[in-house]
Amino acid sequence: MSASTPPSQVALYLSPPQDCDYLPEEQAQNIFLPPDTNITPAFYELLLEKGFRRSGNHAYRPHCSSCHACIPCRLNVFHFKPSRSQRRVLASNQDLTFTVNPTAFNEEHYALYLRYQAFKHPGGSMQRFDRQAYQSFLCQSFGNSAIYETRLNHQLLAVSVTDIFADSLSAVYTFFDPDFAMRSLGTYCILKQISAAKTQKKTYLYLGYYLTHSNKMAYKANYRPLELRVNDQWLSYDKGCNVPEQSASNGSPLTF
C-alpha cells in the first residue's frame, strides 16, 4: 500500500460521556482514531467526507447516543452564492489584505488568539492554552496547511488556519481582534477561504459541524447552498430551504 492510499481497516475508539460544549443539557461522545494512526492527507480527506474533523493531530467525529445535533457541513465553492449581506462584508473590507503564511508558531498570532478567547469564550478551557497547547491545537495537521492572515495595513486583525487537500480546503479555526468585531471578520474570513478554494480549483470548503440550537455553530446556515451530511449522505440546501436539526433520527443506528 502506498503512503497516499487510505487503509482498508482502521481502529475506532469511543470516548466516555462528558458535558457537551454546545448543548449544555446534553452529554457528548466522540469516536476517534488513536494518535499513532498513520493519517495521510488522502486518508484524512476521506475522513472529512465521512464527517470527521481534527483537533490538532487527533481525528474525531461526534457519536452521541441520545443526540445527533452535530451535522457535518461543507460548501461546494462553485455553487456557493453570497447573500447581499455577505457581499456588503466583502465590499466594506476592501482595505484588508488576506495573505497565506506557513503554520509555524508565531508570537503575534498567539497573542491575538488569547485576546480572542478572553472576548469570545471567557473562562473556557482554550483561554488557558499555553504556547505548547496552542501549537498542538493549531500548528499541527495531517498534511498541507496554511495560515491566512487578515491585516489592515500592517496590523493583524484575524488568523484563519486552513487545511489543504486534493479536492478540498478545510476551515480549521479562525480568531480575530475583538476591537474590530464590527467588521464581521468571521464572515469575511470564510468568504476569503471560499475564494481561495476557487482559485486553487478545489471543489469543497469544509466548515465543521452545524448545530441548529447553538449560537456558536448555527451561523453556518447563512452560507447557501449548504451541504449537510444527513443519514450518511451529503444533501444540498439552497436559500429558503429549511435545514434539518439532526444528522439522523435518534432511533437510527450510528455507523461509520
C-alpha positions as CSV (number, residue, x, y, z in Angstrom):
1,M,0.0,0.0,0.0
2,S,1.4,3.4,-0.9
3,A,1.8,6.3,1.5
4,S,-1.2,8.0,-0.1
5,T,-3.6,5.1,-0.1
6,P,-6.1,5.1,2.7
7,P,-6.1,1.9,4.8
8,S,-8.9,-0.6,4.3
9,Q,-9.5,-1.0,8.0
10,V,-8.9,1.4,10.9
11,A,-9.4,1.1,14.7
12,L,-12.0,3.4,16.2
13,Y,-12.5,4.2,19.9
14,L,-15.4,5.7,21.7
15,S,-14.8,8.4,24.3
16,P,-16.6,8.4,27.7
17,P,-19.6,10.7,28.0
18,Q,-18.9,14.3,29.0
19,D,-20.8,17.6,29.2
20,C,-21.4,19.0,25.7
21,D,-19.6,22.2,24.8
22,Y,-22.5,23.4,22.6
23,L,-25.7,22.0,24.2
24,P,-25.3,22.1,28.0
25,E,-28.2,19.8,28.6
26,E,-26.6,17.0,26.6
27,Q,-23.9,14.5,27.1
28,A,-21.3,14.3,24.3
29,Q,-19.3,11.3,23.0
30,N,-16.9,11.1,20.1
31,I,-15.4,8.2,18.0
32,F,-11.8,8.8,17.3
33,L,-8.7,7.3,15.8
34,P,-5.7,6.6,18.0
35,P,-3.0,9.2,17.8
36,D,-0.4,6.7,16.4
37,T,-2.6,6.1,13.3
38,N,-0.8,7.0,10.1
39,I,-3.3,9.5,8.7
40,T,-2.1,10.7,5.3
41,P,-3.6,13.7,3.5
42,A,-5.6,11.3,1.3
43,F,-6.9,9.4,4.2
44,Y,-7.9,12.5,6.1
45,E,-9.8,13.9,3.1
46,L,-11.7,10.6,3.1
47,L,-12.4,11.1,6.8
48,L,-13.7,14.6,6.1
49,E,-16.1,13.2,3.5
50,K,-17.3,10.8,6.2
51,G,-18.0,13.6,8.7
52,F,-14.8,13.7,10.7
53,R,-12.8,16.7,11.9
54,R,-9.5,17.2,13.6
55,S,-8.3,18.9,16.7
56,G,-4.5,19.2,16.3
57,N,-3.5,15.7,15.1
58,H,-6.5,13.9,16.6
59,A,-9.3,12.9,14.2
60,Y,-12.8,12.5,15.7
61,R,-16.5,12.5,14.9
62,P,-19.5,13.1,17.3
63,H,-21.1,9.8,18.2
64,C,-23.7,10.6,20.8
65,S,-26.4,8.0,21.6
66,S,-29.1,10.5,22.7
67,C,-28.4,13.4,20.3
68,H,-27.5,13.7,16.7
69,A,-27.5,17.5,16.5
70,C,-23.9,17.9,15.2
71,I,-24.3,17.8,11.4
72,P,-21.1,17.8,9.2
73,C,-21.3,20.6,6.7
74,R,-19.4,21.9,3.7
75,L,-19.8,24.2,0.7
76,N,-19.4,23.4,-3.0
77,V,-17.5,26.6,-3.7
78,F,-18.5,26.7,-7.3
79,H,-22.2,26.5,-6.4
80,F,-22.0,29.0,-3.5
81,K,-24.0,32.2,-3.9
82,P,-23.1,35.0,-1.5
83,S,-26.0,36.8,0.1
84,R,-26.5,40.6,-0.1
85,S,-25.1,41.0,3.5
86,Q,-22.1,38.8,2.6
87,R,-21.4,40.9,-0.4
88,R,-21.5,44.0,1.8
89,V,-19.0,42.5,4.1
90,L,-16.6,42.0,1.3
91,A,-17.2,45.5,-0.1
92,S,-16.7,47.2,3.3
93,N,-13.4,45.3,3.9
94,Q,-11.7,46.0,0.6
95,D,-9.0,47.8,2.6
96,L,-7.9,44.5,4.2
97,T,-5.3,42.0,2.9
98,F,-5.7,38.2,3.2
99,T,-2.4,36.5,2.7
100,V,-1.1,33.0,3.1
101,N,1.7,32.0,5.6
102,P,3.2,28.8,6.9
103,T,1.7,27.2,10.0
104,A,4.8,27.7,12.2
105,F,4.2,29.1,15.7
106,N,4.0,32.9,15.7
107,E,4.0,35.0,18.9
108,E,1.8,37.7,17.2
109,H,-0.8,35.1,16.3
110,Y,-0.7,33.6,19.8
111,A,-1.2,37.0,21.5
112,L,-4.2,37.6,19.2
113,Y,-5.6,34.1,20.0
114,L,-5.5,34.8,23.7
115,R,-7.3,38.2,23.3
116,Y,-9.9,36.5,21.1
117,Q,-10.5,33.7,23.6
118,A,-10.9,36.2,26.5
119,F,-13.5,38.1,24.5
120,K,-15.4,35.2,22.8
121,H,-15.1,32.3,25.3
122,P,-14.2,33.8,28.7
123,G,-13.4,31.2,31.3
124,G,-13.3,28.5,28.6
125,S,-10.6,25.8,28.6
126,M,-9.0,27.2,25.4
127,Q,-8.4,30.5,27.0
128,R,-5.9,28.8,29.3
129,F,-3.8,27.3,26.4
130,D,-0.1,27.8,26.9
131,R,2.2,28.0,23.9
132,Q,2.6,24.2,23.7
133,A,-1.2,23.6,23.8
134,Y,-1.7,26.3,21.2
135,Q,0.9,24.7,18.9
136,S,-0.7,21.3,19.3
137,F,-4.1,22.7,18.5
138,L,-3.4,24.9,15.5
139,C,0.2,24.3,14.3
140,Q,-0.1,20.5,13.5
141,S,-2.0,18.8,10.8
142,F,-2.3,15.7,8.6
143,G,-0.9,17.3,5.5
144,N,-0.6,20.7,3.9
145,S,-1.9,23.5,6.0
146,A,-1.7,27.3,5.8
147,I,-2.4,30.2,8.0
148,Y,-4.2,33.1,6.3
149,E,-3.5,36.5,7.9
150,T,-6.0,39.3,7.6
151,R,-4.3,42.7,8.1
152,L,-5.3,46.4,8.0
153,N,-2.1,47.9,6.7
154,H,0.4,46.2,9.0
155,Q,-2.0,45.5,11.9
156,L,-3.0,41.8,12.3
157,L,-6.8,41.6,12.6
158,A,-7.5,37.9,12.1
159,V,-5.9,34.5,11.6
160,S,-7.5,31.5,9.8
161,V,-6.0,28.1,9.9
162,T,-6.9,26.1,6.8
163,D,-6.0,22.5,5.7
164,I,-5.4,21.9,2.0
165,F,-6.2,18.7,0.2
166,A,-6.5,17.3,-3.3
167,D,-10.1,18.4,-3.8
168,S,-10.9,20.5,-0.8
169,L,-10.0,23.0,1.8
170,S,-11.0,22.6,5.5
171,A,-11.6,25.7,7.7
172,V,-10.0,24.5,10.9
173,Y,-10.2,27.6,13.1
174,T,-10.4,31.4,12.8
175,F,-9.8,34.0,15.5
176,F,-9.8,37.8,15.3
177,D,-9.2,41.1,17.1
178,P,-12.3,41.9,19.3
179,D,-11.7,45.6,18.7
180,F,-12.7,45.1,15.0
181,A,-15.7,42.8,15.6
182,M,-17.9,45.3,13.7
183,R,-16.1,44.4,10.5
184,S,-17.7,40.9,10.6
185,L,-14.3,39.3,10.4
186,G,-15.5,35.8,10.9
187,T,-17.8,36.1,7.8
188,Y,-15.0,37.9,5.9
189,C,-12.5,35.0,6.5
190,I,-15.0,32.3,5.4
191,L,-15.7,34.2,2.2
192,K,-12.0,34.7,1.5
193,Q,-11.4,30.9,2.1
194,I,-14.2,30.2,-0.4
195,S,-12.3,32.4,-2.8
196,A,-9.0,30.7,-2.1
197,A,-10.6,27.3,-2.7
198,K,-11.9,28.5,-6.1
199,T,-8.5,29.9,-7.0
200,Q,-6.9,26.6,-6.1
201,K,-9.6,24.7,-8.1
202,K,-10.8,22.8,-5.1
203,T,-14.5,21.7,-5.0
204,Y,-15.3,21.9,-1.3
205,L,-14.7,24.0,1.7
206,Y,-15.4,22.0,4.9
207,L,-16.8,24.1,7.7
208,G,-17.0,21.5,10.6
209,Y,-20.4,20.9,12.3
210,Y,-23.7,22.8,12.0
211,L,-25.9,22.8,15.1
212,T,-29.3,24.5,14.8
213,H,-29.6,25.3,18.5
214,S,-26.1,26.5,19.2
215,N,-25.3,30.2,18.7
216,K,-21.6,29.2,18.1
217,M,-22.4,26.9,15.2
218,A,-25.8,27.9,13.7
219,Y,-24.3,30.8,11.6
220,K,-23.1,28.2,9.0
221,A,-26.7,28.1,7.7
222,N,-26.1,31.6,6.3
223,Y,-23.9,30.1,3.5
224,R,-26.0,28.6,0.7
225,P,-26.4,26.2,-0.8
226,L,-25.1,24.4,2.2
227,E,-24.3,20.7,2.0
228,L,-25.1,18.7,5.1
229,R,-24.3,15.0,5.8
230,V,-27.7,13.5,6.8
231,N,-28.2,9.8,7.2
232,D,-24.7,9.2,5.8
233,Q,-25.2,11.1,2.6
234,W,-24.5,14.7,1.5
235,L,-27.6,16.7,0.8
236,S,-27.7,20.3,-0.5
237,Y,-29.9,23.0,1.0
238,D,-30.4,26.1,-1.1
239,K,-31.5,29.6,0.2
240,G,-35.0,29.4,1.6
241,C,-34.8,25.6,2.4
242,N,-35.2,24.6,6.0
243,V,-32.2,22.7,7.2
244,P,-32.5,19.6,9.4
245,E,-31.9,19.8,13.1
246,Q,-30.2,16.3,13.3
247,S,-27.9,14.2,11.2
248,A,-30.2,11.3,11.7
249,S,-33.3,10.3,13.8
250,N,-32.4,9.4,17.4
251,G,-33.5,5.8,16.7
252,S,-31.2,5.4,13.8
253,P,-28.1,3.2,14.2
254,L,-24.8,5.1,14.4
255,T,-22.5,3.9,11.7
256,F,-19.1,4.8,10.1
